[in-house]
C-alpha cells in the first residue's frame, strides 16, 4: 500500500493482495471456540494458516502484538 491505513481481516478470510504490514500487526482471537481448542487437527490447520498467510504479511522490521 502506498498510504498508511488500518485494516482487519478474519483469519479465514483472504489476505492475498489485501494487506501487508510495515508497522504493527495486531493479532487477536485466532482460536474461535472450544471445538478448535480441543481438536489437534483444527489447531494444526489454524497454525498453518497463521504461519503461511498471516505472519508472511509482516514486512522486515514490522512488529507483531499477539
ChimeraX commands (.cxc) that place a marker at each C-alpha (Angstrom):
marker #1 position 0.00,0.00,0.00 radius 0.5
marker #1 position 1.21,3.49,-0.72 radius 0.5
marker #1 position -0.58,5.14,2.20 radius 0.5
marker #1 position -0.90,4.40,5.90 radius 0.5
marker #1 position -4.06,2.63,6.94 radius 0.5
marker #1 position -5.54,0.10,9.30 radius 0.5
marker #1 position -7.46,-2.97,8.24 radius 0.5
marker #1 position -8.86,-6.07,9.85 radius 0.5
marker #1 position -9.45,-9.48,8.40 radius 0.5
marker #1 position -10.78,-12.80,9.58 radius 0.5
marker #1 position -8.14,-15.50,9.80 radius 0.5
marker #1 position -10.30,-17.48,7.36 radius 0.5
marker #1 position -10.73,-14.51,5.02 radius 0.5
marker #1 position -8.42,-13.87,2.10 radius 0.5
marker #1 position -5.32,-11.80,2.73 radius 0.5
marker #1 position -3.83,-12.07,-0.77 radius 0.5
marker #1 position -3.42,-8.62,-2.20 radius 0.5
marker #1 position -5.43,-7.11,0.66 radius 0.5
marker #1 position -2.77,-6.13,3.14 radius 0.5
marker #1 position 0.88,-6.13,4.08 radius 0.5
marker #1 position 2.22,-4.84,7.34 radius 0.5
marker #1 position 5.17,-2.49,7.66 radius 0.5
marker #1 position 4.34,-1.17,11.14 radius 0.5
marker #1 position 2.42,-3.03,13.84 radius 0.5
marker #1 position 0.43,-6.22,13.25 radius 0.5
marker #1 position -2.24,-6.83,15.89 radius 0.5
marker #1 position -3.31,-10.45,16.16 radius 0.5
marker #1 position -6.30,-11.32,18.33 radius 0.5
marker #1 position -8.87,-14.09,18.72 radius 0.5
marker #1 position -7.31,-16.57,16.33 radius 0.5
marker #1 position -8.92,-19.57,18.03 radius 0.5
marker #1 position -12.67,-19.16,17.70 radius 0.5
marker #1 position -14.21,-21.69,20.07 radius 0.5
marker #1 position -13.79,-24.68,22.32 radius 0.5
marker #1 position -14.15,-27.03,19.33 radius 0.5
marker #1 position -10.91,-25.63,17.89 radius 0.5
marker #1 position -9.11,-25.75,21.23 radius 0.5
marker #1 position -9.95,-29.40,21.85 radius 0.5
marker #1 position -9.20,-30.64,18.35 radius 0.5
marker #1 position -5.50,-31.06,17.46 radius 0.5
marker #1 position -6.28,-31.29,13.73 radius 0.5
marker #1 position -8.11,-27.94,13.80 radius 0.5
marker #1 position -5.29,-26.34,15.78 radius 0.5
marker #1 position -2.70,-27.61,13.28 radius 0.5
marker #1 position -4.79,-26.32,10.37 radius 0.5
marker #1 position -5.21,-22.97,12.10 radius 0.5
marker #1 position -1.48,-22.65,12.80 radius 0.5
marker #1 position -0.76,-23.50,9.16 radius 0.5
marker #1 position -2.97,-20.56,8.11 radius 0.5
marker #1 position -1.27,-18.25,10.61 radius 0.5
marker #1 position 2.22,-19.38,9.64 radius 0.5
marker #1 position 1.74,-19.31,5.87 radius 0.5
marker #1 position -0.73,-16.47,5.34 radius 0.5
marker #1 position -0.60,-14.10,8.28 radius 0.5
marker #1 position 2.99,-13.99,9.50 radius 0.5
marker #1 position 4.34,-13.66,5.96 radius 0.5
marker #1 position 2.36,-10.39,5.58 radius 0.5
marker #1 position 4.73,-8.67,8.00 radius 0.5
marker #1 position 7.49,-6.83,6.17 radius 0.5
marker #1 position 11.02,-6.65,7.52 radius 0.5
marker #1 position 11.10,-4.61,10.72 radius 0.5
marker #1 position 7.37,-4.88,11.40 radius 0.5
marker #1 position 6.28,-5.82,14.90 radius 0.5
marker #1 position 3.60,-8.31,15.99 radius 0.5
marker #1 position 1.39,-7.95,19.04 radius 0.5
marker #1 position -0.34,-11.20,19.96 radius 0.5
marker link #1:1,2 radius 0.2
marker link #1:2,3 radius 0.2
marker link #1:3,4 radius 0.2
marker link #1:4,5 radius 0.2
marker link #1:5,6 radius 0.2
marker link #1:6,7 radius 0.2
marker link #1:7,8 radius 0.2
marker link #1:8,9 radius 0.2
marker link #1:9,10 radius 0.2
marker link #1:10,11 radius 0.2
marker link #1:11,12 radius 0.2
marker link #1:12,13 radius 0.2
marker link #1:13,14 radius 0.2
marker link #1:14,15 radius 0.2
marker link #1:15,16 radius 0.2
marker link #1:16,17 radius 0.2
marker link #1:17,18 radius 0.2
marker link #1:18,19 radius 0.2
marker link #1:19,20 radius 0.2
marker link #1:20,21 radius 0.2
marker link #1:21,22 radius 0.2
marker link #1:22,23 radius 0.2
marker link #1:23,24 radius 0.2
marker link #1:24,25 radius 0.2
marker link #1:25,26 radius 0.2
marker link #1:26,27 radius 0.2
marker link #1:27,28 radius 0.2
marker link #1:28,29 radius 0.2
marker link #1:29,30 radius 0.2
marker link #1:30,31 radius 0.2
marker link #1:31,32 radius 0.2
marker link #1:32,33 radius 0.2
marker link #1:33,34 radius 0.2
marker link #1:34,35 radius 0.2
marker link #1:35,36 radius 0.2
marker link #1:36,37 radius 0.2
marker link #1:37,38 radius 0.2
marker link #1:38,39 radius 0.2
marker link #1:39,40 radius 0.2
marker link #1:40,41 radius 0.2
marker link #1:41,42 radius 0.2
marker link #1:42,43 radius 0.2
marker link #1:43,44 radius 0.2
marker link #1:44,45 radius 0.2
marker link #1:45,46 radius 0.2
marker link #1:46,47 radius 0.2
marker link #1:47,48 radius 0.2
marker link #1:48,49 radius 0.2
marker link #1:49,50 radius 0.2
marker link #1:50,51 radius 0.2
marker link #1:51,52 radius 0.2
marker link #1:52,53 radius 0.2
marker link #1:53,54 radius 0.2
marker link #1:54,55 radius 0.2
marker link #1:55,56 radius 0.2
marker link #1:56,57 radius 0.2
marker link #1:57,58 radius 0.2
marker link #1:58,59 radius 0.2
marker link #1:59,60 radius 0.2
marker link #1:60,61 radius 0.2
marker link #1:61,62 radius 0.2
marker link #1:62,63 radius 0.2
marker link #1:63,64 radius 0.2
marker link #1:64,65 radius 0.2
marker link #1:65,66 radius 0.2
view
